[in-house]
Amino acid sequence: MKKNMNSTTSIANEAVLLMNYAQLLSKASTSKNEKEIIGALDANLKLWVEIETILKKKNANLSSGIKDNLLSLSKFVERLTLTKGLTMTK
């Protein structure tokens, strides 16, 4: 029972963390502050690198289709952030 509660708490914490990243990006998308935008893009890029690292572990419990789609999305975010950066539009 305790393991199940810890798992639920962990999932809730991860959900809050993802929401914080989303809010950071949303706020930066309307900002004129270059440092704020760069900070949000950098944080988002680091998040996707972390997601990619987790997906590449052998114990990632996802179907290969979902894993492949998330890895593809990760590469897209990485490429777009590094090539477009501050010049991106909504």
C-alpha positions in Angstrom: 0.0 0.0 0.0 2.8 2.4 0.9 4.6 1.8 -2.4 1.4 2.6 -4.2 1.0 5.9 -2.3 4.6 6.8 -3.1 4.0 6.1 -6.7 0.9 8.3 -6.8 2.8 11.1 -5.0 5.6 10.8 -7.5 3.2 11.0 -10.5 1.5 14.0 -8.9 4.9 15.7 -8.4 5.9 15.1 -12.0 2.5 16.4 -13.2 3.1 19.6 -11.2 6.6 19.9 -12.6 5.3 19.6 -16.2 2.6 22.2 -15.6 5.3 24.6 -14.3 7.3 24.1 -17.4 4.2 24.7 -19.6 3.4 27.9 -17.6 7.0 29.1 -18.0 6.8 28.6 -21.8 3.4 30.2 -22.0 4.4 33.3 -20.1 7.6 33.6 -22.1 5.7 33.3 -25.4 4.1 36.7 -24.8 7.1 38.3 -23.1 9.4 40.9 -24.7 12.1 40.0 -22.1 14.8 38.1 -24.0 16.3 36.6 -20.8 12.9 35.2 -19.8 12.4 33.7 -23.2 15.9 32.2 -23.3 15.4 30.8 -19.8 12.1 29.2 -20.8 13.5 27.7 -24.0 16.5 26.4 -22.1 14.4 24.8 -19.4 12.1 23.2 -22.0 15.1 21.9 -23.9 16.6 20.4 -20.7 13.2 18.8 -19.9 13.1 17.1 -23.3 16.6 15.9 -23.0 15.6 14.3 -19.7 12.5 12.7 -21.2 14.7 11.3 -24.1 17.2 9.9 -21.6 14.4 8.2 -19.6 12.9 6.8 -22.8 16.2 5.3 -23.9 16.5 3.3 -20.7 15.7 -0.4 -21.1 13.2 -0.4 -18.3 10.9 2.3 -19.8 7.5 0.7 -19.7 6.0 2.1 -22.9 5.0 0.5 -26.1 7.6 1.0 -28.9 5.1 3.2 -30.8 4.7 5.6 -28.0 8.4 5.6 -27.2 9.3 6.2 -30.9 6.8 9.1 -31.1 8.1 10.7 -27.9 11.7 10.3 -29.1 10.7 11.9 -32.4 9.0 14.8 -30.6 12.1 15.2 -28.4 14.3 15.5 -31.5 11.9 18.0 -33.1 11.9 20.2 -30.0 15.6 20.0 -29.7 16.2 20.9 -33.4 13.6 23.7 -33.4 14.9 25.2 -30.2 18.6 25.1 -31.4 17.9 26.4 -34.9 15.1 28.9 -34.3 15.5 29.9 -30.7 14.4 33.5 -30.1 13.2 33.9 -33.7 10.4 31.4 -33.1 6.8 32.6 -33.3 3.7 31.0 -31.8 
